[in-house]
Amino acid sequence: MSPSEQSPPAGRANDEYGWIDRYAADLHRSAKELVTKGEAARVSDEALAQIITAAVRLYYAKSELEDRAVPAIVQEGAETLTATEMLVAVSEMLRDVQLGPMELGLWFRRRPGENEPDGGGRNHSGDVARSKP
């Protein structure tokens, strides 16, 4: 049974945005299948831009409002995004908003807890393209 066919999480049955949680796994799976089959062109540029824009907007709001490191990439072992996939996408997103690597460097921020003296957080630089053991 696909996530979109499952009942909503407890307490979310009447949430008008609960469908996002239900369909996210379907979108993720379908995107992987399209790429594997070499059929990514079946998704329009406009649809892709809308998906990326929505995801970035939600990510920013969620991480800022909750003041915590929200996982940005699904960890899938050997199938986790590669550094090349990530950097190509990030480079184009920066270009689309007229920013470059210099601005990224200036805005790059540490995750909450990374610089705590007790070692509360580990250095996450590089975690984007690596899978967890």
Order of alpha helices (4+ residues) and beta strands (2+ residues): alpha-alpha-alpha-alpha
